[in-house]
């Protein structure tokens, strides 16, 4: 069960990083969000979709 959860988090992290790269934010903010997602996979993912991704 733990392997499946890890795989799901990995896939969601990759999707968040790709989404972050596609945004029109400046490069510094993109790098900051990508580093945060990589260092803190679950927390960074949640924070990106709650705070970083504004429509």
N, CA, C and O of each residue as an XYZ file, in Angstrom:
220
protein
N       0.826     -1.199      0.000
C       0.000      0.000      0.000
C       0.865      1.255      0.000
O       0.517      2.253     -0.631
N       1.984      1.206      0.704
C       2.867      2.370      0.771
C       3.498      2.688     -0.567
O       3.703      3.855     -0.901
N       3.811      1.645     -1.341
C       4.399      1.868     -2.665
C       3.417      2.557     -3.592
O       3.802      3.423     -4.378
N       2.146      2.177     -3.503
C       1.116      2.785     -4.341
C       0.932      4.255     -3.987
O       0.811      5.100     -4.874
N       0.909      4.561     -2.703
C       0.766      5.946     -2.256
C       1.961      6.781     -2.709
O       1.791      7.921     -3.141
N       3.152      6.229     -2.615
C       4.351      6.929     -3.073
C       4.320      7.203     -4.564
O       4.741      8.268     -5.017
N       3.819      6.240     -5.328
C       3.710      6.414     -6.772
C       2.692      7.488     -7.123
O       2.922      8.288     -8.031
N       1.580      7.513     -6.421
C       0.556      8.536     -6.658
C       1.111      9.920     -6.356
O       0.889     10.857     -7.124
N       1.827     10.059     -5.251
C       2.420     11.348     -4.897
C       3.459     11.765     -5.932
O       3.538     12.942     -6.286
N       4.251     10.825     -6.418
C       5.246     11.119     -7.448
C       4.583     11.625     -8.727
O       5.028     12.614     -9.309
N       3.533     10.958     -9.158
C       2.827     11.373    -10.372
C       2.213     12.765    -10.187
O       2.297     13.604    -11.084
N       1.602     13.008     -9.035
C       1.017     14.320     -8.774
C       2.084     15.408     -8.705
O       1.850     16.530     -9.154
N       3.242     15.093     -8.152
C       4.344     16.051     -8.108
C       4.830     16.397     -9.513
O       5.079     17.564     -9.819
N       4.964     15.393    -10.357
C       5.393     15.641    -11.740
C       4.369     16.510    -12.459
O       4.744     17.420    -13.198
N       3.087     16.243    -12.255
C       2.037     17.055    -12.875
C       2.082     18.494    -12.366
O       1.892     19.429    -13.144
N       2.329     18.679    -11.084
C       2.418     20.027    -10.528
C       3.629     20.769    -11.079
O       3.543     21.965    -11.358
N       4.748     20.083    -11.240
C       5.946     20.717    -11.787
C       5.710     21.118    -13.239
O       6.089     22.219    -13.640
N       5.099     20.254    -14.023
C       4.794     20.584    -15.416
C       3.829     21.763    -15.483
O       3.997     22.659    -16.310
N       2.824     21.765    -14.616
C       1.879     22.879    -14.567
C       2.576     24.172    -14.191
O       2.275     25.227    -14.749
N       3.496     24.098    -13.258
C       4.248     25.275    -12.828
C       5.108     25.812    -13.967
O       5.208     27.025    -14.147
N       5.720     24.935    -14.724
C       6.569     25.358    -15.839
C       5.741     26.055    -16.919
O       6.228     26.979    -17.569
N       4.505     25.623    -17.113
C       3.652     26.191    -18.159
C       3.060     27.553    -17.796
O       2.534     28.240    -18.671
N       3.133     27.953    -16.539
C       2.540     29.229    -16.135
C       3.363     30.403    -16.655
O       4.477     30.230    -17.149
N       2.793     31.598    -16.534
C       3.475     32.796    -17.017
C       4.177     33.550    -15.885
O       4.485     34.733    -16.024
N       4.427     32.874    -14.782
C       5.153     33.489    -13.669
C       6.599     33.742    -14.080
O       7.101     33.145    -15.032
N       7.256     34.632    -13.352
C       8.665     34.853    -13.651
C       9.489     33.644    -13.200
O       9.049     32.832    -12.385
N      10.671     33.555    -13.745
C      11.514     32.367    -13.558
C      11.847     32.113    -12.096
O      11.891     30.959    -11.667
N      12.079     33.156    -11.331
C      12.416     32.984     -9.918
C      11.315     32.288     -9.137
O      11.586     31.406     -8.322
N      10.073     32.683     -9.385
C       8.951     32.056     -8.691
C       8.771     30.610     -9.134
O       8.456     29.741     -8.320
N       8.970     30.352    -10.421
C       8.866     28.979    -10.915
C       9.899     28.082    -10.240
O       9.579     26.982     -9.787
N      11.134     28.560    -10.178
C      12.203     27.774     -9.560
C      11.901     27.540     -8.084
O      12.112     26.438     -7.577
N      11.416     28.551     -7.401
C      11.077     28.408     -5.981
C      10.003     27.350     -5.773
O      10.139     26.506     -4.887
N       8.940     27.376     -6.567
C       7.875     26.387     -6.429
C       8.357     24.990     -6.779
O       7.996     24.023     -6.108
N       9.173     24.872     -7.828
C       9.671     23.552     -8.216
C      10.568     22.972     -7.126
O      10.467     21.787     -6.810
N      11.438     23.787     -6.554
C      12.310     23.320     -5.471
C      11.469     22.912     -4.260
O      11.745     21.896     -3.622
N      10.447     23.703     -3.948
C       9.580     23.374     -2.817
C       8.852     22.053     -3.048
O       8.722     21.249     -2.125
N       8.380     21.826     -4.258
C       7.688     20.579     -4.574
C       8.646     19.391     -4.495
O       8.262     18.310     -4.048
N       9.888     19.589     -4.925
C      10.857     18.491     -4.902
C      11.313     18.177     -3.474
O      11.430     17.010     -3.103
N      11.567     19.208     -2.682
C      12.070     18.989     -1.324
C      10.977     18.467     -0.387
O      11.224     17.569      0.418
N       9.784     19.025     -0.492
C       8.656     18.607      0.348
C       7.530     18.103     -0.554
O       6.591     18.847     -0.838
N       7.610     16.868     -1.001
C       6.683     16.392     -2.037
C       5.199     16.587     -1.720
O       4.478     17.170     -2.530
N       4.736     16.129     -0.596
C       3.307     16.227     -0.309
C       2.919     17.645      0.106
O       1.937     18.193     -0.395
N       3.678     18.233      1.009
C       3.380     19.589      1.481
C       3.540     20.598      0.347
O       2.703     21.487      0.191
N       4.603     20.472     -0.443
C       4.826     21.377     -1.559
C       3.730     21.288     -2.591
O       3.315     22.303     -3.151
N       3.255     20.082     -2.849
C       2.165     19.876     -3.800
C       0.893     20.566     -3.324
O       0.235     21.269     -4.091
N       0.556     20.366     -2.073
C      -0.653     20.975     -1.512
C      -0.534     22.494     -1.513
O      -1.471     23.190     -1.903
N       0.609     23.010     -1.078
C       0.801     24.457     -1.057
C       0.745     25.060     -2.451
O       0.191     26.144     -2.634
N       1.313     24.372     -3.438
C       1.294     24.903     -4.803
C      -0.138     25.059     -5.296
O      -0.491     26.093     -5.863
N      -0.960     24.042     -5.084
C      -2.338     24.132     -5.589
C      -3.212     25.053     -4.757
O      -4.196     25.582     -5.274
N      -2.888     25.265     -3.480
C      -3.697     26.168     -2.649
C      -3.235     27.626     -2.745
O      -4.059     28.540     -2.780
N      -1.923     27.838     -2.787
C      -1.377     29.197     -2.719
C      -0.771     29.647     -4.043
O      -1.035     30.759     -4.501
N       0.033     28.799     -4.655
C       0.813     29.189     -5.807
C       0.059     29.276     -7.110
O       0.409     30.070     -7.983
N      -0.961     28.477     -7.248
C      -1.709     28.440     -8.509
C      -2.948     29.310     -8.372
O      -3.965     28.902     -7.813
N      -2.829     30.515     -8.898
C      -3.961     31.438     -8.861
C      -4.515     31.589    -10.260
O      -3.769     31.730    -11.229
N      -5.807     31.558    -10.351
C      -6.458     31.654    -11.660
C      -6.804     33.077    -11.997
O      -7.359     33.342    -13.063
